[in-house]
Amino acid sequence: MKLATFSLLSLLASASAFVAPNAASKTVALNAEAKEKVPCFGATPLIGEPTFLGETYWDKLTMEYGSAETGKFIRAAELKHGRSAMLATVGFAFHKLGITLNNISPHEYLSVTQNIKFADLAAMTPLDAMKSLPVESLTQMFVAIAAVEIYELTHVDGKIAEGERVAPGLQAGGLTGDLGWNPLNIQVTERRKLVELQNGRAAMFAICAWVAADAVPGSVPLTLPW
């Protein structure tokens, strides 16, 4: 008798696994999966109207594959790449215009031990000059960049974060591109943020075109200033 009762309960338990969930369960599941649209800052003016280029992919990355924190990380990455490109573009232009250290620095040599003169670097293209730098110069650049990266990872509002098990920059939404460095006390408005982002985008195109034109002659089907 006990064996029959146990067998009957087992069959009922197995059968319940094939019963469809009720409507309320479906509604809860759908609501849990639904996400609000994450605004995309940095519209590009196109024919007089602000347009979000790549908005479809932005929605997928922030709603389907990630969240609003994913959007913050993507925007911070774009901002950081844009700033790097703006610095690179200015440096590239200075080299082409002849505003180089052999005309500014009181020192003749970049490296006396390796016999590298500023004038020799100025006579090269920017790419060849970079390739001719000694390891010590590249190491200094790496250390300077690493210091900025570590500062951003460990500081919030210009102050080092204490009592955190995980660095603020490694937490969800922790990277925003704001280093908290504003020595001129400039009022950071939404318009200025947008201008910086758009100038960074233009600089990324500019430096890519310049590097390609120098590395592969004729690769850019446009007449560049140099």
C-alpha positions as CSV (number, residue, x, y, z in Angstrom):
1,M,0.0,0.0,0.0
2,K,2.8,2.4,0.9
3,L,4.6,1.6,-2.3
4,A,1.5,2.3,-4.3
5,T,0.9,5.7,-2.6
6,F,4.5,6.7,-3.1
7,S,4.3,5.8,-6.8
8,L,1.1,7.8,-7.2
9,L,2.7,10.9,-5.6
10,S,5.8,10.6,-7.8
11,L,3.6,10.5,-10.9
12,L,1.7,13.6,-9.8
13,A,5.0,15.5,-9.1
14,S,6.4,14.5,-12.5
15,A,3.2,15.6,-14.3
16,S,3.2,19.0,-12.6
17,A,6.4,19.8,-14.4
18,F,4.6,19.8,-17.7
19,V,1.8,22.2,-16.5
20,A,2.0,25.6,-18.2
21,P,2.6,28.6,-15.8
22,N,-0.3,30.9,-15.1
23,A,-0.8,34.3,-16.6
24,A,0.4,36.1,-13.5
25,S,3.8,34.3,-13.7
26,K,4.1,35.3,-17.3
27,T,3.4,38.9,-16.5
28,V,6.0,39.0,-13.7
29,A,8.6,37.5,-16.0
30,L,7.9,39.9,-18.8
31,N,8.1,42.9,-16.5
32,A,11.4,41.7,-15.1
33,E,12.9,41.5,-18.6
34,A,11.5,44.9,-19.7
35,K,14.0,47.7,-19.6
36,E,13.6,51.4,-20.1
37,K,15.3,53.1,-23.1
38,V,18.7,54.6,-22.0
39,P,19.1,58.2,-23.4
40,C,22.0,58.5,-25.8
41,F,24.0,61.7,-25.1
42,G,25.9,63.3,-28.0
43,A,23.5,63.7,-30.9
44,T,25.2,64.6,-34.2
45,P,23.6,67.5,-36.1
46,L,22.6,66.1,-39.4
47,I,20.8,68.4,-41.9
48,G,19.8,70.6,-39.1
49,E,18.3,67.9,-36.9
50,P,20.1,66.1,-34.0
51,T,20.6,62.5,-35.0
52,F,21.9,59.6,-33.0
53,L,24.1,57.6,-35.4
54,G,24.1,54.0,-34.4
55,E,21.1,54.3,-32.1
56,T,20.0,50.8,-32.9
57,Y,23.3,49.3,-31.6
58,W,23.2,51.7,-28.6
59,D,19.8,50.3,-27.6
60,K,21.0,46.7,-28.0
61,L,24.1,47.4,-25.9
62,T,22.2,49.2,-23.1
63,M,18.9,47.3,-23.1
64,E,19.4,43.9,-24.6
65,Y,23.0,43.0,-23.8
66,G,23.7,45.4,-20.9
67,S,22.2,48.2,-18.9
68,A,22.4,51.9,-18.2
69,E,25.8,51.4,-16.6
70,T,27.0,49.8,-19.8
71,G,26.0,53.0,-21.6
72,K,28.0,55.1,-19.1
73,F,31.1,52.9,-19.7
74,I,30.7,53.2,-23.5
75,R,30.3,57.0,-23.3
76,A,33.3,57.3,-21.0
77,A,35.4,55.2,-23.4
78,E,34.4,57.3,-26.4
79,L,35.2,60.5,-24.4
80,K,38.6,59.1,-23.4
81,H,39.5,58.1,-27.0
82,G,38.3,61.4,-28.2
83,R,40.6,63.3,-25.8
84,S,43.6,61.1,-26.8
85,A,42.8,61.8,-30.5
86,M,42.6,65.5,-29.9
87,L,46.1,65.5,-28.2
88,A,47.4,63.3,-31.1
89,T,46.0,65.6,-33.7
90,V,47.5,68.7,-32.1
91,G,50.9,67.0,-31.8
92,F,50.7,65.8,-35.4
93,A,49.9,69.3,-36.6
94,F,52.7,70.8,-34.5
95,H,55.2,68.4,-36.1
96,K,54.0,69.3,-39.6
97,L,54.1,73.0,-38.9
98,G,57.6,72.8,-37.5
99,I,56.7,73.7,-34.0
100,T,59.1,71.0,-32.6
101,L,61.4,70.7,-29.6
102,N,64.5,71.5,-31.7
103,N,63.1,75.0,-32.1
104,I,61.8,75.3,-28.6
105,S,64.0,73.4,-26.2
106,P,67.4,74.7,-25.1
107,H,68.6,71.2,-25.3
108,E,69.9,69.7,-28.5
109,Y,69.6,66.0,-27.7
110,L,66.6,63.9,-26.7
111,S,69.0,61.2,-25.6
112,V,72.7,61.9,-25.4
113,T,73.6,58.2,-24.7
114,Q,71.8,57.0,-27.8
115,N,72.7,60.1,-29.9
116,I,69.2,61.1,-30.7
117,K,68.7,64.8,-31.6
118,F,65.5,66.7,-31.6
119,A,66.5,68.1,-35.1
120,D,66.8,64.5,-36.4
121,L,63.3,63.7,-35.2
122,A,61.9,66.9,-36.7
123,A,63.3,65.9,-40.1
124,M,61.3,62.7,-40.0
125,T,57.6,62.1,-40.5
126,P,55.6,61.9,-37.2
127,L,55.3,58.1,-37.5
128,D,59.0,57.6,-38.2
129,A,59.9,59.9,-35.3
130,M,57.7,57.8,-32.9
131,K,59.5,54.6,-34.2
132,S,62.9,56.2,-33.5
133,L,62.2,57.0,-29.8
134,P,64.2,55.0,-27.3
135,V,62.5,52.5,-24.9
136,E,63.0,55.0,-22.1
137,S,60.8,57.6,-23.8
138,L,58.0,55.1,-24.5
139,T,58.2,53.9,-20.9
140,Q,57.8,57.5,-19.6
141,M,54.7,57.9,-21.8
142,F,53.3,54.6,-20.5
143,V,53.9,55.6,-16.9
144,A,52.2,59.0,-17.4
145,I,49.1,57.4,-19.0
146,A,49.0,54.7,-16.3
147,A,49.0,57.3,-13.6
148,V,46.0,59.0,-15.1
149,E,44.2,55.7,-15.5
150,I,44.9,54.7,-11.9
151,Y,43.8,58.1,-10.6
152,E,40.5,57.7,-12.5
153,L,40.0,54.2,-11.1
154,T,40.6,55.1,-7.5
155,H,39.2,58.6,-7.1
156,V,35.7,60.0,-6.9
157,D,35.1,63.8,-7.1
158,G,38.8,64.4,-6.9
159,K,39.3,62.5,-3.7
160,I,40.6,59.0,-3.2
161,A,38.0,56.5,-2.3
162,E,38.6,54.9,1.1
163,G,36.9,51.8,2.6
164,E,36.0,50.4,-0.8
165,R,36.5,46.7,-1.5
166,V,36.4,47.3,-5.2
167,A,37.9,50.4,-6.8
168,P,35.1,52.9,-7.9
169,G,36.3,52.8,-11.5
170,L,35.8,49.0,-11.6
171,Q,32.2,49.2,-10.2
172,A,29.2,49.3,-12.5
173,G,28.8,52.8,-13.8
174,G,32.0,53.9,-12.0
175,L,33.8,55.3,-15.1
176,T,32.3,58.5,-16.4
177,G,35.3,60.3,-18.0
178,D,35.2,63.0,-15.3
179,L,38.7,63.3,-13.7
180,G,37.6,66.0,-11.3
181,W,40.4,68.2,-12.6
182,N,39.3,71.8,-13.3
183,P,42.0,74.3,-12.3
184,L,40.3,77.2,-14.2
185,N,37.0,76.5,-12.5
186,I,35.2,76.4,-15.8
187,Q,31.5,75.8,-15.5
188,V,30.9,72.4,-17.1
189,T,27.6,72.8,-18.9
190,E,25.7,70.2,-21.0
191,R,26.7,72.2,-24.1
192,R,30.4,72.1,-23.3
193,K,30.2,68.3,-22.7
194,L,28.6,67.9,-26.1
195,V,31.2,70.1,-27.8
196,E,34.0,68.1,-26.2
197,L,32.4,64.8,-27.4
198,Q,31.9,66.0,-30.9
199,N,35.4,67.5,-31.2
200,G,36.8,64.2,-30.0
201,R,34.9,62.4,-32.7
202,A,36.2,64.8,-35.4
203,A,39.8,64.3,-34.0
204,M,39.5,60.5,-34.2
205,F,38.7,60.8,-37.9
206,A,41.4,63.4,-38.4
207,I,44.3,61.5,-36.8
208,C,43.2,58.2,-38.5
209,A,43.4,60.0,-41.9
210,W,46.7,61.6,-41.2
211,V,48.3,58.4,-39.9
212,A,47.0,56.4,-42.9
213,A,48.2,59.1,-45.4
214,D,51.7,59.0,-43.9
215,A,51.9,55.3,-43.5
216,V,50.4,54.3,-46.9
217,P,50.8,57.1,-49.5
218,G,47.6,57.5,-51.6
219,S,45.5,55.6,-49.1
220,V,43.4,58.7,-48.4
221,P,41.5,59.9,-51.4
222,L,41.5,63.5,-50.1
223,T,44.0,66.3,-50.4
224,L,45.4,66.8,-46.8
225,P,47.1,70.0,-45.8
226,W,50.5,68.1,-45.5
